[in-house]
Amino acid sequence: MNCTAILCQLLLLWALFSLLLIAALLVVLFSLVRQLPRRRGWIWRCYYRLRWSVVPALSRTHTTRDWRADERETRVDLAAVALAEYERQRSLAPPIEASTPREAMLK
């Protein structure tokens, strides 16, 4: 084996090791930053924009934030239906005649 082949193999091995080290550092960095409380500033805004928009789009899976948003929308829809039903029932009920609000509540 000549010297050039050995140097090429060492260079390839060094590059592979460097890539693995960079990947491990990125994993550690993302896990540490994820545990921090939400911060303000343009760096943190960029990070959270990346975290909540680009990463889920790449993985094509629902995140917990998506599930929470769906749950909130469902709750808002249910509240709107309940309010409409309450207003309909209220319009059908006879008016309450009382001298004070407390008496109106007791009737």
C-alpha positions as CSV (number, residue, x, y, z in Angstrom):
1,M,0.0,0.0,0.0
2,N,1.4,3.3,-0.9
3,C,1.5,6.5,1.1
4,T,-1.3,8.2,-0.9
5,A,-3.8,5.5,-0.3
6,I,-3.1,5.5,3.4
7,L,-3.5,9.3,3.5
8,C,-6.8,9.1,1.6
9,Q,-8.1,6.5,4.1
10,L,-7.0,8.6,7.0
11,L,-8.6,11.7,5.5
12,L,-11.9,9.8,4.9
13,L,-11.9,8.4,8.4
14,W,-11.2,11.9,9.8
15,A,-14.1,13.4,7.8
16,L,-16.5,10.6,8.9
17,F,-15.5,11.1,12.5
18,S,-16.0,14.9,12.2
19,L,-19.5,14.5,10.7
20,L,-20.5,12.1,13.6
21,L,-19.1,14.6,16.1
22,I,-21.0,17.5,14.6
23,A,-24.2,15.4,14.5
24,A,-23.8,14.5,18.2
25,L,-23.2,18.1,19.1
26,L,-26.3,19.2,17.3
27,V,-28.4,16.6,19.1
28,V,-27.0,17.8,22.4
29,L,-27.5,21.4,21.6
30,F,-31.1,20.9,20.4
31,S,-32.0,18.9,23.6
32,L,-30.4,21.5,25.9
33,V,-32.1,24.4,24.1
34,R,-35.4,22.6,24.2
35,Q,-35.3,22.4,28.0
36,L,-34.7,26.1,28.4
37,P,-37.7,28.4,29.1
38,R,-38.9,30.4,26.2
39,R,-36.7,33.4,25.6
40,R,-37.0,36.7,23.7
41,G,-34.8,38.0,21.0
42,W,-34.3,37.5,17.3
43,I,-32.1,34.4,17.7
44,W,-34.8,32.7,19.8
45,R,-37.5,33.8,17.4
46,C,-35.5,32.2,14.5
47,Y,-35.0,29.1,16.5
48,Y,-38.7,28.7,17.5
49,R,-39.8,29.5,13.9
50,L,-37.5,26.8,12.7
51,R,-38.5,24.4,15.4
52,W,-42.3,24.8,14.9
53,S,-42.5,25.3,11.1
54,V,-39.6,23.7,9.2
55,V,-38.9,20.6,11.3
56,P,-42.6,19.4,11.3
57,A,-42.8,20.1,7.6
58,L,-39.8,17.9,7.0
59,S,-41.0,15.1,9.2
60,R,-44.6,15.3,8.0
61,T,-45.9,14.4,11.4
62,H,-48.2,16.2,13.9
63,T,-46.4,17.9,16.7
64,T,-47.9,18.4,20.2
65,R,-48.5,22.0,19.2
66,D,-50.7,20.9,16.3
67,W,-52.7,18.6,18.5
68,R,-53.2,21.5,21.0
69,A,-54.3,23.8,18.3
70,D,-56.8,21.3,17.0
71,E,-58.1,20.8,20.6
72,R,-58.5,24.6,21.0
73,E,-60.4,24.9,17.8
74,T,-62.7,22.1,18.9
75,R,-63.3,23.8,22.2
76,V,-64.1,27.1,20.4
77,D,-66.5,25.3,18.1
78,L,-68.2,23.6,21.0
79,A,-68.4,26.9,22.9
80,A,-70.0,28.6,19.9
81,V,-72.6,25.9,19.6
82,A,-73.4,26.0,23.3
83,L,-73.7,29.8,23.2
84,A,-76.1,29.6,20.2
85,E,-78.2,27.0,22.0
86,Y,-78.3,29.1,25.2
87,E,-79.4,32.2,23.2
88,R,-82.1,30.1,21.4
89,Q,-83.4,28.7,24.7
90,R,-83.3,32.2,26.3
91,S,-85.4,33.6,23.4
92,L,-88.0,30.9,24.0
93,A,-88.2,31.3,27.7
94,P,-90.7,33.7,29.2
95,P,-89.2,36.9,30.6
96,I,-88.3,36.8,34.3
97,E,-90.0,39.6,36.3
98,A,-88.2,40.4,39.5
99,S,-87.5,43.6,41.5
100,T,-83.8,42.7,42.2
101,P,-81.2,40.8,40.3
102,R,-81.0,38.4,43.3
103,E,-84.6,37.5,43.0
104,A,-84.2,37.0,39.3
105,M,-81.4,34.5,40.0
106,L,-83.5,32.6,42.5
107,K,-86.5,32.2,40.1
